[in-house]
Each structure stands twice: as C-alpha cells, then as structure tokens.
Amino acid sequence: MKKTDQSSSGQTRRDFIKNAAIASSFFIVPRHVLGGAGFTAPSDQLNIAAIGAGGKGRSDILLASVNGRERVVALCDVDFSGTAKDSVTKFPNAKLYADYRKMLEEMKEIDAVTISTPDHVHGPAAKFCMERGKHVYVQKPMTHNIREARILTEMARDKKVVTQMGNQGASNPLLDMVKGWIDSGKIGNVSKVQVWTNRPVWPQGGPLPAPDSSKKPADLDWDLWLGPASFKPYTPGMHPFSWRGWWDYGTGALGDVGCHLMDIPFRTLGLHYPKDAECSVGSVYSGMWTADYNPEGCPASSFITLHYAPTAKNPVPLEMTWSDGGLRPSHPDIIPADHDIGGANSANGVLMIGEKGIISHNINDSSPLMPKLYLYDGTQDFGPDRIEGTEPEYGHQRKWVDACKAGFGSAEHKGLTSSFDYAGPMTETVLMGNLAIRSYMLRRDNGKGQQEFFGRKKLLWDGENMRITNLEEANQFVGRTYRPGFEV
C-alpha cells in the first residue's frame, strides 16, 4: 500500500474512493465476495519492512504481518546466518538488505517499519524512517539515551507518523485492573514504588572482551552492526546478545526490563519527568580488595532512587526505587509470607505502596501473572492466573498496524498504549537511572595525586530542558556522539 494521501480537509485517499463509489450509479461488488472470507485486497495491505529480522525481530515482523494480512516487502539484518534466516523462510518474497539506509532509499513503497536491533541503533534507524514518512514500531527501550527519546517524540508529531514502542505488557488487559484500583482510590495516595529485577542474565560488570577480528562470523557485517558507535575491531560475543551490558551498544538491566516494569506505575499514577536521580552500584572483588565496575559497561548490580512531583492522579510526592542484579525489596508485613511479591519466585516485580494498602504485580509480555491487592483492613483481591484467548503479545503489533492504516490522529492511533507521546517520557525516566549510574563513575585528580569520585551525589534534573543542574559533567550522558551517517 502506498503512503496514504490526505487532503487539507482530513479526507484520506481511501475515504475519497469509498465516497465516490457510494455516489456512483454503478454497483460495486464487495472485495470479500471476490476474494473470500478474510481476504484483504492488495490495495488495502500495508507494506512493512523489518530492521532487525532475527531474535525479537522475528516475532515483531511476524506479528506485524497479522498472519499474512499485511505484506512484508523487505528484511534488513547485518547477519542472515543466525535466527534472521527464519524470517527469510517465512517471507520468501521480501527483499534482503544489510543497510537500512539503502533499503529505505531504494524501496519507496514501504509504509511502515519494525525496528528490533541492539539499543544503540533504535534512535538512528527510527529517525531515518520517520524523516521519510514511515510509521515505526521500535523495540524497548525506545532509544539509547534521553536526548534521542525527546527528538523522536517530537519528530513523530511533526511528521504525523504512527509509532509504538515494543513494551508488549502495556497492552496486557490486566493493566486495566491495576488502573481501576488506583483510580477508585483502593490504596489511597501512593508515596512509594519499588521496582526490581533479576537481570542481568548476560555478561556484565567485568572487563571488556578483547577484540579478535579472526573470530568474526563470515556473514556478519560488523561495521554496520556498530552503526553509530565508534569503530572497534570485532569483539567476540558482542553479537547477538552480550551487547546489552556495554554502554556503547546497550542500556543494561534498566533498558531490558525497565520499560516493562516501570511502565505500570508511570502509566497508572500519571507520572512525568523525575525531579532527581541517585544511585549506588555493587563492587567487584579482585584479589585482596574491591574495585568499582568497568566504566565502559553496566555494573553487575545497582540501586536507583527517583523522586516525582505530585500528579493529578496521585496528589502526593512519590519516591521510586529500582534494584537489579537479583536485589529485591523486603517482603511487606501486609503480604502473607508464602505469597510471592511481584512475579514468580519474587524475581521481578513492582510494589505500589499506598496509605491504605499495597498493589503487587509483574505484568510483562512473557509473565502475565495476576495483579494482587492487599489492604490494611484485611481485604485482598487478585486478578486471574492467566488470560485465555488473547492474541500473541496482546495484539501490541497488530494494533499498531491497524493504527497505521487508519492514519495519524485516528481513534486507533489514539488508542495505542505506547505511542511515542507516552513512550518517550517514560523511556526518559528509565534512562535517567543509567545517567545516574554512568555519573557514579566520574572521577578526577583531587590535587593530592589521588582520584576522587565526584559524581556520587543526588543529581537534580530539569526535565523540560534535559539538564542536570548541579553537576555539569553528568550532562555528557544525556546524549552521545555519532559516527557520520548515523546521526540523531
């Protein structure tokens, strides 16, 4: 399907054709009569491409195709020898590319793109697509850094493209149960939220692996994989998964599941930019002393504290804490000792602590466990163990496709759970934790021949202007530098 034309009156090309047909004296045979039940005429199909066709990209492009209802016209990946070959098998007529820039320049017919790459490519690829009027679905976190999230949020509005971030749990219908408890005042005003995860489940916190070009897979285009990051010789293990723990490419445990877990309080409490961020990180034992983690990568564990101003939905100040590396909060007395907090085995979860009680939950795409309500008067209320009959990943990709076809500003578009208008500010909250972590390792000579860590303080955040106001050096982590050709 070609990009929908829209007149100044807001009438789409499809509306014009439909209205003209109604006004005509000719009898139009419905397409479903010509093609059978479930038939979608080629002119009504969305032309979709994938940037990142392996790993999570396999399910994203598959679900965006809506069981063949839409047309997958191109696949882009830097290595088709791995899991991306499954997408090639599924969509044999799709053209194959290694460079998304070449794909978008050559295939003007593309309407929409799924982006499921390592984190550092999300921003450059999404910007390149939106500049050309393409709708985009971008895996979480929406971007690698705060500045990119702000730019893409504003660009989506300016270009009038339909966007969605891939935090599938946002479309989980159980989220409505949590929202209902909050909106009805079940737990009263919420002053504290605790979020935790057992991530990382990949190498993180140690030394950077030594480059070794001799071990590069023959089919991997390493230069394109690096994208906006500075050039380095091939580093074994970085592709396809260990990139998550290194700042040049990934965003650590926060980037991996923060957009799933933090989404729940951010959404239901109507939060916006945090006022400040503070962190501490775990140390690494080395011989007879402890040492701080490698500043090129994420720590093995961290603890983050964020503060928020009162909101219309929660009229009291709020403190949110995040912990990873297997660290979790203590079990509240109000919750029976044999009940998990958050998800299974209490490994990942969220506690929303109010004046009347606590909500405990872990509404994720792969772990749809019941939300649980515990009130101090003894009342308990639980959601269902599982949801029967739902679409894969709660229709998160299909809803985006439907919104693309309905158009920017349509009811379908406004009904998306993670369009960039929402996902951008929420991603900025997640990435504030990483800004605090990276600032934690800032050090300088103290004039006595010793190194001092000067970034270990509460960082005050001016969200509207994207600036730390009490430590200028921390602002280098708001954005990043880019290799030519991949700028945002």
C-alpha positions, 0 to 999 in steps of 0.5 A: 500500500502506498503512503496514504494521501490526505487532503487539507480537509482530513479526507484520506485517499481511501475515504475519497474512493469509498465516497465516490463509489457510494455516489456512483450509479454503478454497483460495486461488488464487495472485495470479500465476495471476490476474494473470500472470507478474510481476504484483504485486497492488495490495495488495502495491505500495508507494506512493512519492512523489518530492521532487525529480522532475527531474535525479537525481530522475528516475532515483531515482523511476524506479528506485524504481518497479522498472519499474512494480512499485511505484506512484508516487502523487505528484511534488513539484518547485518547477519542472515546466518543466525535466527534472521534466516527464519524470517527469510523462510517465512517471507520468501518474497521480501527483499534482503538488505544489510543497510537500512539506509539503502533499503529505505532509499531504494524501496519507496513503497514501504509504509511502515517499519519494525525496528528490533536491533541492539539499543544503540541503533533504535534512535538512528534507524527510527529517525531515518524512517520517520524523516521519510514518512514511515510509521515505526514500531521500535523495540524497548527501550525506545532509544539509547539515551534521553536526548534521542527519546525527546527528538523522536517524540517530537519528530513523530508529531511533526511528521504525523507518523504512527509509532509504538514502542515494543513494551508488549505488557502495556497492552496486557488487559490486566493493566486495566485492573491495576488502573481501576484500583488506583483510580477508585482510590483502593490504596489511597495516595501512593508515596512509594514504588519499588521496582526490581529485577533479576537481570542481568542474565548476560555478561556484565560488570567485568572487563571488556572482551578483547577484540579478535577480528579472526573470530568474526562470523563470515556473514556478519557485517560488523561495521554496520552492526556498530552503526553509530558507535565508534569503530572497534575491531570485532569483539567476540560475543558482542553479537547477538546478545552480550551487547546489552551490558556495554554502554556503547551498544546497550542500556543494561538491566534498566533498558531490558526490563525497565520499560516493562516494569516501570511502565505500570506505575508511570502509566497508572499514577500519571507520572512525568519527568523525575525531579532527581536521580541517585544511585549506588552500584555493587563492587567487584572483588579482585584479589585482596580488595574491591574495585568499582565496575568497568566504566565502559559497561553496566555494573553487575548490580545497582540501586536507583532512587527517583523522586516525582512531583505530585500528579493529578492522579496521585496528589502526593510526592512519590519516591521510586526505587529500582534494584537489579542484579537479583536485589529485591525489596523486603517482603511487606508485613501486609503480604502473607509470607508464602505469597510471592511479591511481584512475579514468580519466585519474587524475581521481578516485580513492582510494589505500589505502596499506598496509605491504605494498602499495597498493589503487587504485580509483574505484568510483562509480555512473557509473565502475565501473572495476576495483579494482587491487592492487599489492604490494611483492613484485611481485604485482598483481591487478585486478578486471574492466573492467566488470560485465555484467548488473547492474541500473541503479545496482546495484539501490541503489533497488530494494533499498531498496524491497524493504527497505521492504516487508519492514519495519524490522529485516528481513534486507533492511533489514539488508542495505542498504549505506547505511542511515542507521546507516552513512550518517550517520557517514560523511556526518559525516566528509565534512562535517567537511572543509567545517567545516574549510574554512568555519573557514579563513575566520574572521577578526577585528580583531587590535587593530592595525586589521588582520584576522587569520585565526584559524581556520587551525589543526588543529581537534580534534573530539569526535565523540560530542558534535559539538564542536570543542574548541579553537576555539569559533567553528568550532562555528557550522558544525556546524549552521545556522539555519532559516527557520520551517517548515523546521526540523531 
